[in-house]
């Protein structure tokens, strides 16, 4: 089951969140990817490709302030998938939730 975690992003500030991957002793060969979209329908528009990486047994999600400062939307959905190095296995949804943008006032 995927973890639900809503991201509150202060527009224009760097955002970083580290989440441990439980139930494994190695992520060697695995990959991780994530996206932000304006909904969950098949036609949902891609708003942002997330910068997600591994650090040990953790997933690290980063959103640079230089990216969020350009966003003109305030609410979207995201998820992060883990992909096994074993051929034929489907990606595992690891993390999901809302992206809430706390709009920047001072520019």
ZIPEUR-V371120 format. One record per backbone hydrogen bond with DSSP energy under -1.0 kcal/mol. CO is the residue of the C=O (numbers start at 0). NH is the residue of the N-H. E is the energy in kcal/mol with one decimal. If there is no record, write none. Layout:
# ZIPEUR-V371120
co->[CO;CO]
nh->[NH;NH]
e->[E;E]
This chain:
# ZIPEUR-V371120
co->[2;6;8;9;14;16;18;26;30;32;33;34;35;35;36;40;44;47;49;50;52;54;56;57;58;59;60;61;62;63;63;64;66;67;73;75;76;77;78;79;79;80;81;82;85;91;93;94;95;96;97;98;99;100;101]
nh->[95;99;101;12;62;60;58;29;82;80;49;78;46;47;76;43;37;35;51;61;59;57;20;54;18;52;16;50;14;66;67;68;69;70;100;98;36;96;34;93;94;32;91;30;88;81;2;79;4;77;6;75;8;102;10]
e->[-2.1;-3.3;-2.8;-2.4;-2.5;-2.9;-3.1;-1.8;-2.9;-3.1;-2.0;-1.5;-3.1;-1.6;-2.9;-2.0;-1.7;-2.9;-1.0;-2.7;-3.1;-1.1;-3.2;-2.2;-2.8;-2.2;-2.3;-1.3;-2.5;-1.2;-2.0;-2.0;-1.5;-1.3;-2.6;-2.5;-2.9;-1.8;-1.6;-2.8;-1.5;-2.0;-3.0;-1.9;-1.5;-3.0;-2.7;-2.7;-2.7;-2.4;-3.1;-1.7;-2.8;-1.1;-2.1]
